[in-house]
Amino acid sequence: MLLVTPGLIYCLPVFPDVLSLAEENVRAGAARLDCVRASEQCLREQACSSKYRTMRQCVAGGKESNFSMVAGLEAKDECRSAMDALKQSPLYNCRCKRGMKKEKNCLRIYWGIYQTLQGNDFLEDSPYEPVNSRLSDIFRLAPIIGEPAVARENNCLNAAKACNLNDTCKKYRSAYISPCTSRVSTAEVCNKRKCHKALRQFFDKVPPKHSYGMLFCSCPLSDQTACSERRRQTIVPVCSYEEKQKPNCLELQASCKTNYICRSRLADFFVNCQPEPRSPSGCLKENYADCLLAYSGLIGTVMTANYLRSPKISVSPYCDCSNSVFHREHLPPSRKSMDTHLHTHLC
């Protein structure tokens, strides 16, 4: 059983029906454009382009300050009209693909549209399209769920050997091992920014049977300690994960939200990993495979969660909730539900 602590809640166990449900969700969203293409399409159409530019002026100018002050209510009406019109365009329903060539630009467009049209900056929707090409691989290559009874050999060692025999896996693994293990100075154990970027590329570019094979490998009863430590070291925790002092989880999350990649990966995790104890899979949306994929997406961000130093299957972000002041009773009604949701996941 996989537990995520402290408070970063994961969904378990897995059931076969989850895969078919996840694939149905993929087919349902097949008609969506990615936000880069949707933006390009909109800019080619005069009416959409005009409304899009108006909306961006409204956002950049605090809704209407880019317009003449004399215009007053007319300017506000023009902003509202532009936003209503864009709800009928492909931009309103656009999404991005994890690891795509222009991912950051796509996410910038998505959040610009989402925050304007939804009127908030919460993490209630994922900017990513579901990815069905990896779903079956995740199920097949996550024997960690059944450990230790199923594991008869050191699958983590086998996965590492298999990676070295695959050119793509070996290339991207070497690409993150170098910046994640090279000391920058006496004060810095590594270049964390380069390490994170290289780790994200590893999980985005390497074939799932190799990347997930290393991340979700199972350990035999005869070799729990060394094997589980090998699994933990997959993402080079000293550089990608650990700090001299544990940061506050909510402050870490606030930092994450200032970065398009991290913000999006965290939103994807919130959407796909909402727990529900009464659900057969442990997930509110019965999307266990999507949750595993979302968890792997956090690796290489400031919200990286890693296996704890224990043979048990437990993972946690490197943060805690010390010095947190959480006065929910003083929050405005519009903030209560979402802040409670964030607090449930992180603290």
N, C-alpha and C positions, 0 to 999 in steps of 0.2 A: 504494500500500500504506500502511495506517495503522499507525503504531507508537506505542506508549504507553511513555514513559520518564519517570523512571527506575524500572523495575520494575513500573509499573502496567500490566499486560499486557492487550492488547486482542486480540480474535479476528478474523482475516481469512483469506481473502477471502470474499465472499458467493457462495452457490450457490442456485439456485431451489428445491431440495428443502427448504431451511431454512425457508421460509415455510410450507409445508404441515405440517412437523413442529411448528412453533411454534403453528399454529392448532389442531392436534390436542391440544396441551397445554392450550390455552385451553378447548376443549370438555370435556376431562377434569376440569377444575376448576370447571365451571359450577355445580355443586350447592353449592358452599361459600357460607356466609353471610359478610358482612363482620363484623368483630369487634364493632362497635357493635350491630348487629342481633342477633348471637349472644348478646351480653351481656344485651340487653333481653329476649330470648326466655328465656334461662336464669332471669332474675330473676322472670319471670312464672310459672315452674313451681316449686312449693314444694320438691320434692326437689333440683332443680338449684340453686335459690337458696340453700338451706341449705348444700350442699356448697361452693358458690362463696364464700359468706361465711366458711366455715370455712377454706378455702384461703387467703383474703386475711388472715385473722387469723394463720394459721400463718406466712405470709411476713412480715407486718409484725412479728411477735413472734419472729422467729428460729426458725421451725418450731413451737415449742410453748410459748414463754414467756408467751403471752397466756392460756394455760390455767393452772389451778391447779398449783402445783408438786407437790401431793399426788398429782395424777393421774398424773404420771410417764409410764410406758410407754403408759398408756391414751390420753394426749394425743397422743403420737407416732403411735399406731395410728390415731387419729381424723384426723390430718393426712394420713397415707398413704391412708386410705380415701377422703377427700375428693378427693385428687388422682387416685386410680384412677377414681373415679366421673366426674370431669370429662373423662377421656380418652374417655368414651363420649358426651360432649355435643357440640353444634355448636361450642362454644368451642375445642375441641381442634384443630379443622381450619380455624378462621376465618382470613381474610386481609383486607387493606385494599386500597383503590384509590388510586393516586397522584393527588393533587390533589382528593380527595373533600372534601366540606364539613367533616366531622369527622375529618380525617385524623390529626391529632395524638392525639386521644382514642382513635381506633381503634388506632393504633400502641402507645399506652400499654397498652391492654388486651391486645394481641397479645404484647408483650414480657413483661408480667406473667404471662400464661399460659405462654408458651414457656419462659421462664427457670425457672419453678417446675417444670413437668412434664418439661422436658429436663434440668434440673439443671445448667445452665451459662448463660453469657452470650456464647457464641461467635456468629460470624456465618455459620453453616453453612446457614441457610435464609432465603429472602426472605419478608418479611411481605406482599409485594404479589401480587395476582392478575396473571397474564399479561394483556396488553391487546392483543387482536387487531385492534382498530379502527385502530391506527396502524401495524401491521406492514407492510402493502403500501406505505403512504406512505413509510416509512423506506427500503424498497428502491428505490422509484421516485425518491425525492428525495435519494439519497446518491450522486450522480455523482462525488463526490470520490474514490471508490474507483478509478475508471478514469482519473483525471487523470494526466498532462496531455494524453494522446493524444485523449481524447473531447472535451475542452473546446475549443470554438471561439469562445466569447464569454465575457464577464465575468458568470458566473452569480451571483456574490456581489452585484454591483451590481444585477442584475436582481431578485434575491430581496429586496433592501432596498427597491427601488421597488415591488415587488408587495405588500410588507408595508404600505407607506404608503397603498396603495389599498384595503386591507382594514381596515374599522373596528375589528374585534377586535384584529388584530395591531398596528395603529397605537396603539390605546388602551393595551395592555399593554406595548408597547415604550416608549412615552412614560412609563409608570408606573415602569419601571426606569431609564430614562435619567436622570430627575430625581434620585433619591437616589444613583445610582451616579456622578454627575458633579458634585454640589454639595459643595463643601468645607465641612466642619463647623467647623474651626478651623485655625490655622497648623500644628498637629500632625497633624490628621486630614484626609485627602483626601476622605472621604465618610462617610456613615452606613452602615457595612458590614452591620449587621443588617437595615436597611430595604432595602438594595441586594439582599442575598441573597434576602429574602422576595419581592421584586418579580421577580427573575430566575426563581425557582421558579414563580411564577404565570404568567410568560410561557410557559415550556415546558410547563406543565400545562394552560393554558387556551386557548392560541392554536392554531388549526387546524394540523396537522402540515405541510401543504404550505408554510406560511409559516415556522413556527418551525424545522423541520428544513431547509427550503430555505435558510435563512440560515446554519445551523450546519454543514451538510454540503455547501455549494456548491463547485463546482469552478472552477478558474482556467485561463485560456488560457496557452499558452506565452509569448505576447507580453506578458503582464501578470502574471507570477507574484508579484513582490514586493508591489506595491500591493494586488493582489487578495487575497493570502493575509493581508496585514495587516488588510484590511477584515473578513475572516472571523474573525481573532483578536480584533478589537475588538467583535465581536458581543456578547460578554459583559462588556465594559468591564473589562479585566484589572486596571487600576491599583487599582480598588476591590474587585472581587469575587475577585481572584486573587493579586495581588502584595503582598508585605510588605517592610518595610525590610530585614529579615533573614530568610533562609529558615529555617522551622522544621524540626525533626526529624520525619520522616515518621511514626514510631511514636508520637511525642508528639501529633502532629496527629490521628492515628487515635484515640488515647485520648481526646482532647478531643471528637472526633466521636461517640464511643460514649456520651457523657453527654447527647446530644440525640436525642430520639426520631426526628425527621425525618432527620437526618444519619446516624444509626446504621442506619436502615432503608434509606436509599438506598445506603449502603456495602455492606450485606448483599446487597442486590439486585444490585449490581455484582459482588461476589464470586461469587455463585451463577451469574449469567448470562455472566460474562466469563472463566471459567476457561479457560486456553489448553490446546490440545492440538495440537502441531505435525503429528501424523499425521492429524488430522481434515481433511476437504476444506475446511471453512469456517475452520479454525484454532481453533474453539471445541470444548471438551470435550463440550458437550451439543448441538452443531450448532444453536445458537440465536442466530445472528448478529444478527437483527433485535432480539431481546430485549436483546442486549448493547449495541447502539446506543442503545436506549431507556434502559437502565440507566446508560450513560455520561452521557446528557443529564440524568438525574435527579440526578447529583452536582453539577451546576451550581447554584449558590445555596446551597452548604454550605461548611464549612471545607475539605472535600475537593475543591473545584472543580478540575477539570483543564482546562487550556486549551492551545491551539495554541502551539507555541514560536515564537520570532522567527526564522522560517526559511520559505522557500517550500516546504520539504518537509512532508509530511503527518505531523507528529509532535505528540502532545499529552502533557502531563505535569502532575501536581499540583505546586504550588509548594512543594516541600519537598525535603530531601535526607537522607542517612543519615550525615552527619558526626556525630561524637560518639556513635554508636550502639555499645553494648556488647551483643553478641548471643551469649550463652554457651548455646547449645542443649544442650550436654552436661550442663549443670547443671539443666535443666528436669525436672520430674516427668514420667513417661511420658504422663499424661493431657493435658499441655499441649504436648508436642512437635509433634504433627501439625498442630494449629491454628496455633501460633506460626510454624511453618515456612510454612504457607499464607499468613499475613498478611505475613510477611517477603518471600515471593516476589512478592506483589502490590505492596508499597510500597517495598521497598528493593532 
